[in-house]
Amino acid sequence: MLPWIELDTAEIPGQDAVAGGSTHLRLKRRGDEFSIMLGPTELMNSRLSGSEEALATLAQAKIADRPRPAMLIGGLGMGFTLRAALAVLPEAAEVTVAELVPAVIAWARGPMAPVFKGCLEDKRVRLHEGDVAALIRSTPGVWDTILLDVDNGPDGLTRAGNDGLYSAPGLASAHRALKAGGVLTIWSSAPDPAFTRRLTQAGFAAEAVPVRANGKRGGARHVVWVAVKR
């Protein structure tokens, strides 16, 4: 079996990383397979994309009648959510991807370019280097859909600050940032009934949808919350 090769490391902005005290991401490659690690924990792998793709397709299904949807994706990752969104969105759509770690954008344009398959050059795409939570707070009534693939879901893994996205004030900000009937979808590695209730209390009609890490081919069980602004 081919060995893993570490290609690069990147500091996570801020000093509130929580997983084992690590503040560094590591990009690794084995043949044509890529992995992004935080300490000993694998955050994402280029062979597992099904649940990240569902984040986009479930959101778009709810606003399919809108001819010029504005979509915000929190977290670039390996581009699976973005690519899935571009495949189902109309040509007049606008997609903003907010990524906190500059190196992740550099990896997407560099060693992981084969994984991204040119999606960053799509005319509908705009990259925003910065905190998606701050962008959400500053854009009331702008988005038809907000897709959050940030951290490990409601239970923050990489940055303690990410927990604010899923707190009551964070969800209230997302509610304000969405247009009427807009959709918030959130990826998580595990179910959390308490979070479903929190979404409902924030003014959403919320459903936790089970998805598989590798789509129809199975894999680990993940969750995507689909929350429609009431």
DRENMIVEX-326633 format. One record per residue (C-alpha): residue number from 1; residue in three letters; x, y, z. Coordinates in steps of 0.05 Angstrom, whole numbers, plus 5000, padded with zeros to 4 digits. Layout:
(node NUM "ALA" (X Y Z))
...
//
This chain:
(node 1 "MET" (5000 5000 5000))
(node 2 "LEU" (5025 5070 4984))
(node 3 "PRO" (5046 5111 5044))
(node 4 "TRP" (5014 5177 5063))
(node 5 "ILE" (5056 5238 5046))
(node 6 "GLU" (5046 5303 5084))
(node 7 "LEU" (5043 5360 5033))
(node 8 "ASP" (5031 5421 5076))
(node 9 "THR" (5007 5447 5143))
(node 10 "ALA" (4965 5508 5158))
(node 11 "GLU" (4949 5548 5221))
(node 12 "ILE" (4876 5557 5237))
(node 13 "PRO" (4864 5631 5248))
(node 14 "GLY" (4851 5647 5321))
(node 15 "GLN" (4876 5611 5382))
(node 16 "ASP" (4814 5574 5403))
(node 17 "ALA" (4825 5506 5370))
(node 18 "VAL" (4796 5451 5412))
(node 19 "ALA" (4813 5382 5385))
(node 20 "GLY" (4871 5357 5427))
(node 21 "GLY" (4897 5428 5431))
(node 22 "SER" (4919 5427 5357))
(node 23 "THR" (4915 5491 5317))
(node 24 "HIS" (4943 5462 5252))
(node 25 "LEU" (4911 5429 5192))
(node 26 "ARG" (4952 5379 5153))
(node 27 "LEU" (4943 5362 5079))
(node 28 "LYS" (4963 5291 5062))
(node 29 "ARG" (4964 5251 4998))
(node 30 "ARG" (4967 5177 4982))
(node 31 "GLY" (4968 5165 4907))
(node 32 "ASP" (4907 5203 4881))
(node 33 "GLU" (4873 5205 4950))
(node 34 "PHE" (4876 5267 4994))
(node 35 "SER" (4862 5276 5068))
(node 36 "ILE" (4857 5338 5112))
(node 37 "MET" (4874 5324 5184))
(node 38 "LEU" (4870 5361 5250))
(node 39 "GLY" (4918 5327 5297))
(node 40 "PRO" (4900 5253 5295))
(node 41 "THR" (4829 5267 5268))
(node 42 "GLU" (4812 5263 5194))
(node 43 "LEU" (4765 5320 5177))
(node 44 "MET" (4754 5301 5105))
(node 45 "ASN" (4777 5251 5052))
(node 46 "SER" (4772 5257 4977))
(node 47 "ARG" (4742 5187 4972))
(node 48 "LEU" (4682 5205 5015))
(node 49 "SER" (4636 5258 4988))
(node 50 "GLY" (4564 5235 4990))
(node 51 "SER" (4540 5271 5052))
(node 52 "GLU" (4574 5337 5032))
(node 53 "GLU" (4539 5333 4964))
(node 54 "ALA" (4472 5322 4999))
(node 55 "LEU" (4482 5388 5035))
(node 56 "ALA" (4474 5423 4968))
(node 57 "THR" (4422 5380 4934))
(node 58 "LEU" (4375 5380 4994))
(node 59 "ALA" (4379 5456 4998))
(node 60 "GLN" (4368 5467 4923))
(node 61 "ALA" (4308 5421 4922))
(node 62 "LYS" (4272 5469 4969))
(node 63 "ILE" (4284 5531 4926))
(node 64 "ALA" (4283 5500 4856))
(node 65 "ASP" (4231 5550 4832))
(node 66 "ARG" (4276 5611 4844))
(node 67 "PRO" (4309 5633 4779))
(node 68 "ARG" (4367 5672 4810))
(node 69 "PRO" (4383 5641 4877))
(node 70 "ALA" (4438 5668 4921))
(node 71 "MET" (4474 5613 4958))
(node 72 "LEU" (4525 5619 5014))
(node 73 "ILE" (4569 5559 5030))
(node 74 "GLY" (4607 5560 5095))
(node 75 "GLY" (4671 5519 5086))
(node 76 "LEU" (4707 5504 5021))
(node 77 "GLY" (4734 5436 5043))
(node 78 "MET" (4749 5393 4983))
(node 79 "GLY" (4696 5427 4941))
(node 80 "PHE" (4645 5370 4941))
(node 81 "THR" (4588 5414 4965))
(node 82 "LEU" (4606 5469 4916))
(node 83 "ARG" (4610 5421 4857))
(node 84 "ALA" (4543 5389 4875))
(node 85 "ALA" (4512 5458 4881))
(node 86 "LEU" (4537 5480 4813))
(node 87 "ALA" (4509 5417 4781))
(node 88 "VAL" (4438 5433 4803))
(node 89 "LEU" (4436 5510 4806))
(node 90 "PRO" (4412 5551 4747))
(node 91 "GLU" (4460 5592 4705))
(node 92 "ALA" (4437 5657 4737))
(node 93 "ALA" (4453 5633 4808))
(node 94 "GLU" (4506 5666 4851))
(node 95 "VAL" (4548 5623 4898))
(node 96 "THR" (4592 5653 4953))
(node 97 "VAL" (4640 5605 4988))
(node 98 "ALA" (4668 5630 5055))
(node 99 "GLU" (4733 5597 5077))
(node 100 "LEU" (4769 5618 5140))
(node 101 "VAL" (4837 5585 5126))
(node 102 "PRO" (4875 5617 5068))
(node 103 "ALA" (4916 5554 5057))
(node 104 "VAL" (4854 5513 5042))
(node 105 "ILE" (4841 5559 4983))
(node 106 "ALA" (4913 5552 4961))
(node 107 "TRP" (4908 5476 4966))
(node 108 "ALA" (4845 5478 4923))
(node 109 "ARG" (4882 5515 4869))
(node 110 "GLY" (4946 5476 4878))
(node 111 "PRO" (4955 5402 4897))
(node 112 "MET" (4880 5388 4902))
(node 113 "ALA" (4862 5420 4836))
(node 114 "PRO" (4845 5352 4805))
(node 115 "VAL" (4793 5342 4860))
(node 116 "PHE" (4761 5410 4847))
(node 117 "LYS" (4756 5398 4772))
(node 118 "GLY" (4756 5472 4754))
(node 119 "CYS" (4694 5490 4796))
(node 120 "LEU" (4728 5551 4826))
(node 121 "GLU" (4731 5582 4756))
(node 122 "ASP" (4656 5576 4747))
(node 123 "LYS" (4628 5646 4733))
(node 124 "ARG" (4575 5636 4787))
(node 125 "VAL" (4627 5628 4842))
(node 126 "ARG" (4657 5680 4888))
(node 127 "LEU" (4708 5662 4943))
(node 128 "HIS" (4705 5700 5009))
(node 129 "GLU" (4766 5692 5052))
(node 130 "GLY" (4741 5701 5123))
(node 131 "ASP" (4693 5677 5178))
(node 132 "VAL" (4626 5655 5151))
(node 133 "ALA" (4592 5674 5217))
(node 134 "ALA" (4614 5746 5208))
(node 135 "LEU" (4590 5746 5136))
(node 136 "ILE" (4522 5719 5157))
(node 137 "ARG" (4515 5773 5210))
(node 138 "SER" (4531 5828 5159))
(node 139 "THR" (4482 5806 5105))
(node 140 "PRO" (4410 5807 5129))
(node 141 "GLY" (4358 5784 5078))
(node 142 "VAL" (4410 5767 5025))
(node 143 "TRP" (4411 5692 5017))
(node 144 "ASP" (4362 5641 4989))
(node 145 "THR" (4404 5585 5019))
(node 146 "ILE" (4459 5580 5071))
(node 147 "LEU" (4499 5515 5073))
(node 148 "LEU" (4543 5502 5132))
(node 149 "ASP" (4597 5449 5128))
(node 150 "VAL" (4638 5481 5183))
(node 151 "ASP" (4672 5439 5235))
(node 152 "ASN" (4640 5373 5257))
(node 153 "GLY" (4569 5400 5262))
(node 154 "PRO" (4537 5430 5324))
(node 155 "ASP" (4591 5400 5368))
(node 156 "GLY" (4652 5442 5347))
(node 157 "LEU" (4716 5404 5334))
(node 158 "THR" (4767 5450 5302))
(node 159 "ARG" (4751 5517 5335))
(node 160 "ALA" (4712 5532 5397))
(node 161 "GLY" (4689 5596 5362))
(node 162 "ASN" (4652 5553 5311))
(node 163 "ASP" (4602 5534 5365))
(node 164 "GLY" (4573 5604 5359))
(node 165 "LEU" (4546 5587 5290))
(node 166 "TYR" (4501 5535 5322))
(node 167 "SER" (4481 5573 5384))
(node 168 "ALA" (4414 5608 5391))
(node 169 "PRO" (4445 5676 5372))
(node 170 "GLY" (4481 5644 5313))
(node 171 "LEU" (4418 5612 5287))
(node 172 "ALA" (4380 5677 5296))
(node 173 "SER" (4433 5711 5252))
(node 174 "ALA" (4424 5657 5199))
(node 175 "HIS" (4348 5667 5203))
(node 176 "ARG" (4356 5742 5191))
(node 177 "ALA" (4406 5731 5134))
(node 178 "LEU" (4357 5687 5095))
(node 179 "LYS" (4303 5713 5049))
(node 180 "ALA" (4231 5693 5063))
(node 181 "GLY" (4225 5618 5056))
(node 182 "GLY" (4300 5610 5052))
(node 183 "VAL" (4336 5546 5071))
(node 184 "LEU" (4391 5532 5120))
(node 185 "THR" (4426 5464 5113))
(node 186 "ILE" (4477 5440 5163))
(node 187 "TRP" (4524 5380 5158))
(node 188 "SER" (4540 5338 5220))
(node 189 "SER" (4578 5275 5234))
(node 190 "ALA" (4523 5252 5283))
(node 191 "PRO" (4450 5264 5301))
(node 192 "ASP" (4432 5314 5356))
(node 193 "PRO" (4357 5318 5375))
(node 194 "ALA" (4371 5378 5420))
(node 195 "PHE" (4398 5416 5360))
(node 196 "THR" (4335 5401 5320))
(node 197 "ARG" (4295 5433 5376))
(node 198 "ARG" (4342 5493 5376))
(node 199 "LEU" (4329 5503 5302))
(node 200 "THR" (4254 5501 5314))
(node 201 "GLN" (4260 5552 5370))
(node 202 "ALA" (4299 5597 5323))
(node 203 "GLY" (4241 5601 5275))
(node 204 "PHE" (4256 5544 5226))
(node 205 "ALA" (4215 5484 5203))
(node 206 "ALA" (4272 5435 5214))
(node 207 "GLU" (4284 5362 5194))
(node 208 "ALA" (4345 5319 5208))
(node 209 "VAL" (4358 5278 5144))
(node 210 "PRO" (4403 5216 5150))
(node 211 "VAL" (4456 5212 5095))
(node 212 "ARG" (4514 5165 5080))
(node 213 "ALA" (4586 5187 5074))
(node 214 "ASN" (4592 5156 5005))
(node 215 "GLY" (4522 5168 4980))
(node 216 "LYS" (4487 5107 4950))
(node 217 "ARG" (4549 5066 4961))
(node 218 "GLY" (4541 5070 5036))
(node 219 "GLY" (4594 5089 5086))
(node 220 "ALA" (4589 5123 5153))
(node 221 "ARG" (4522 5152 5174))
(node 222 "HIS" (4519 5228 5177))
(node 223 "VAL" (4463 5279 5184))
(node 224 "VAL" (4441 5340 5145))
(node 225 "TRP" (4392 5387 5177))
(node 226 "VAL" (4344 5420 5128))
(node 227 "ALA" (4314 5482 5161))
(node 228 "VAL" (4265 5526 5124))
(node 229 "LYS" (4254 5597 5149))
(node 230 "ARG" (4183 5605 5174))
//
